[in-house]
Amino acid sequence: MTASPAPDAREAERAFRPRAARATSVGDLAAAAAERGVRCDVAGTASARVTGVCMDSRAALPGDLYAAVPGANRHGADFSAQAAAAGATAILTDAGGLDRARSAGLPVLVVDSVRDAVGELAALVYGTDDAAPRLFGVTGTNGKTTTTYFIRSLLRALGETTGLIGTIEIVAGDTRIPSVLTTPEAPQLHALLARMRESGVGAAAMEVSSHSIDYRRVAGLRFAVSGFTNLTQDHLDLHGGMDEYFHAKARLFEAGRSRRAVVTVDDAWGRRMAAASGAETWTLATADAPDEGSADWRVRGIGADGLGHRFELHGPDGAILRARTGLPGLFNVSNAALAVLMVHAGGAGLGDLQAALDAADPLTVSVPGRMQVVCERPAGIVDFAHNPDALERAIDAVRGAHPDARVIVVFGATGQRDATKRPVMGAVAARRADVVIVTDDDPHDEEPAGIRAAVLRGAADAIAAEGLSSTVVEEHPRARAIAAAAAIARPEDTVLVAGRGHEVWQEVRGVNLPLDDRVELRDALAARGFATIADPSDSAAGGARE
C-alpha cells in the first residue's frame, strides 16, 4: 500500500505556464488593475517587472508576483521570504500582511482582498481576455464532465484546435497536464489560457464547480458561453443549504462574466437559474422536462440507438438539429443537447453543426469513468454517480430489458462531506436496484464503518417502509465488494460500480491507496470467465474530487 506520488510544486506550476513570458512593471500593473475596478496601492519601487503570478510560495518561479492570501492558521505573507528566495519579484497582499511582506525586501501591491484581486491581476500579467481561446464553461451538480467532453469533441469535429479543463484531465492543444482540482487556482487558469493561446487553441471547454466560484478560482475569466446542467443535493457541507448552493452557481451567469448562457430548465432550479441570469440566455428543455412549451429549445423524438439514443433539437423559427449519443442514459441526451446548443451559441451555424453531427458522431466520445462499459455480458459499468440524483439516474439508465435481469450496485459515501445524503443514497439504491452492496468510497479521516452504517440505515428504512424486495449487504474493502458483485452476476445482469468513476486513488486516513474501479470490475468479471473490454485510458488520470 503506497501513497500517490506528489509532483514537485514548482514543476507542477511550470506545467501551466506559457513558454513566452510577458513582463509588466508593478506600477503599470497597479494602474491597469485600477481601471478594472481593483484598488491597488504600491509599497516600494514600481519599476520591478512581473512575468507570472503564483499563490503558493513553494511553487514560485523567477519573475513571479507572489499572492499572499490570509489563511485559517497562517497568513501567506509569512512565506514572503521563501517566495523571494525562489525568484519572486513582487508580493500581492492585504493590509494585514503588508508589514510581513515588506520584510522580504520586495515591492508590495496592497489590495483589500487578495482572492478578489488575484484573478484580475493574473489576467493582466498573462494578457488573457475573452477572445482567445473562447471559453465554454459548464456548471451544475451532475453532467459537467460529460458535457465538456461533448463540447470539445463537437468543436474538434468543426475543425477547431481545442482545450479542456476539468476533473479528469487538463488538455492544452495536444499536451495533457494532470488535474489536481476540478478547477485550478485563478493564476494557474490564466497561465493555462495563455499557454493554450500559444498552442493555437481557439476554444476550450471547462468545468466550473461551485467551489471554484466561491473560492474565486474563476475570477478574471470571461466566458463566451456558460451552460447549466441541473441542481441536486451535493456539497451542502460547504454551502449549508440548497439556496446558497444555487447562488454560488448563479454567479457564473452574471453579465460581466458570461456573454451568453444556455440553461437547462427541466425543473424549478433551472427555471430559477434562467430568470436570474444576467447574460443573453437560451433555455433548453430536455428528456425530463414536464412542460417543454416555454423553452427556447426542446428535445424531441428520442429513440433508442444501441446503448444510447437518437434525438432532435427543435428551436426558434422551425430550426431542427438531429443528433445521437452512444452513451447510456437519458441524462446523457440532456448533456449532449446542452453541448450542442452551447457550441451553437458560441457561433457555430446550424448547417455546420448538422454536418459535423452527421459526419463525425462527436457525441459518442468516451468519457473515463462516466457510464464506462468494461464488460457487455454481463454488463459491467463504472460511473461517477456520488449523490442521490446521479445514483438514481445511473441505476435507471443501466437496467436491461431482459425480464430476469438484475441490477447489482456497489457504492459507498464519501467521508467528511455532506452526511445528510448518505441515508438518502441508501434509500435510492434500495428502491432502484435488485442487489445493493454497500462499501467504502473515500473515507478520508472519518471512520468508514460509521459512513457505511448511515447508508445501510437509509436502505433498511426504505425497505421496511415501502415493502421493497431488494437485497442489501455490507462488504469492505471496496475491491472485495466489487469482487462479490461479480461473483453473483449472471450473463443477463448488470453490475454498476458507482461513486468514484475515473479516480485511481482511495484516501484512507491521509494515505492514498491505489484503487481503480474499472480495473477491479474488469478483473473480477474476467476471473469468472466473462469477456471484458480493455481500455488503455484506465489509470491514466486520477483527478481529485471536489
C-alpha positions, 0 to 999 in steps of 0.5 A: 500500500503506497501513497500517490506520488506528489509532483514537485510544486514548482514543476507542477506550476511550470506545467501551466505556464506559457513558454513566452513570458510577458513582463509588466512593471508593478506600477503599470500593473497597479494602474491597469488593475485600477481601471478594472475596478481593483484598488491597488496601492504600491509599497516600494519601487514600481519599476520591478517587472512581473512575468507570472503570478503564483499563490503558493510560495513553494511553487514560485518561479523567477519573475513571479508576483507572489499572492499572499492570501490570509489563511485559517492558521497562517497568513501567506505573507509569512512565506514572503521570504521563501517566495523571494528566495525562489525568484519572486519579484513582487508580493500581492497582499492585504493590509494585514500582511503588508508589514510581513511582506515588506520584510522580504525586501520586495515591492508590495501591491496592497489590495483589500482582498487578495482572492478578489484581486488575484484573478484580475491581476493574473489576467493582466500579467498573462494578457488573457481576455475573452477572445482567445481561446473562447471559453465554454464553461459548464456548471451544475451538480451532475453532467459537467464532465460529460458535457465538456467532453461533448463540447470539445469533441463537437468543436474538434469535429468543426475543425477547431484546435481545442482545450479542456479543463476539468476533473479528469484531465487538463488538455492544452492543444495536444499536451495533457497536464494532470488535474489536481482540482476540478478547477485550478487556482485563478493564476494557474487558469490564466497561465493555462489560457495563455499557454493554450493561446500559444498552442493555437487553441481557439476554444476550450471547454471547462468545468466550473464547480461551485467551489471554484466560484466561491473560492474565486478560482474563476475570477478574471475569466470571461466566458463566451458561453456558460451552460447549466446542467441541473441542481441536486443535493451535493456539497451542502457541507460547504454551502449549508443549504440548497439556496446558497448552493444555487447562488454560488452557481448563479454567479457564473451567469452574471453579465460581466462574466458570461456573454451568453448562457444556455440553461437547462430548465427541466425543473424549478432550479433551472427555471430559477437559474434562467430568470436570474441570469444576467447574460443573453440566455437560451433555455433548453428543455430536455428528456425530463422536462414536464412542460417543454412549451416555454423553452427556447429549445426542446428535445424531441423524438428520442429513440433508442440507438444501441446503448444510447439514443437518437434525438432532435433539437427543435428551436426558434423559427422551425430550426431542427438539429438531429443528433445521437449519443452512444452513451447510456442514459437519458441524462446523457441526451440532456448533456449532449443537447446542452453541448450542442446548443452551447457550441451553437451559441458560441457561433457555430451555424446550424448547417455546420453543426448538422454536418459535423453531427452527421459526419463525425458522431462527436457525441459518442466520445468516451468519457473515463469513468462516466457510464464506462462499459468494461464488460457487455455480458454481463454488463459491467459499468463504472460511473461517477454517480456520488449523490442521490440524483446521479445514483438514481439516474445511473441505476435507471439508465443501466437496467436491461430489458431482459425480464430476469435481469438484475441490477447489482450496485456497489457504492459507498459515501464519501467521508467528511462531506455532506452526511445528510445524503448518505441515508438518502443514497441508501434509500435510492439504491434500495428502491432502484436496484435488485442487489445493493452492496454497500462499501467504502468510497473515500473515507478520508479521516472519518471512520468508514464503518460509521459512513457505511452504517448511515447508508445501510440505515437509509436502505433498511428504512426504505425497505421496511417502509415501502415493502421493497424486495431488494437485497442489501449487504455490507462488504469492505474493502471496496475491491472485495465488494466489487469482487462479490458483485461479480461473483453473483452476476449472471450473463443477463445482469448488470453490475454498476460500480458507482461513486468514484468513476475515473479516480485511481486513488482511495484516501484512507486516513491521509494515505492514498491507496491505489484503487481503480474501479474499472480495473477491479470490475474488469478483473473480477468479471474476467476471473469468472470467465466473462469477456471484458473490454480493455481500455488503455485510458484506465489509470491514466488520470486520477483527478481529485474530487471536489 
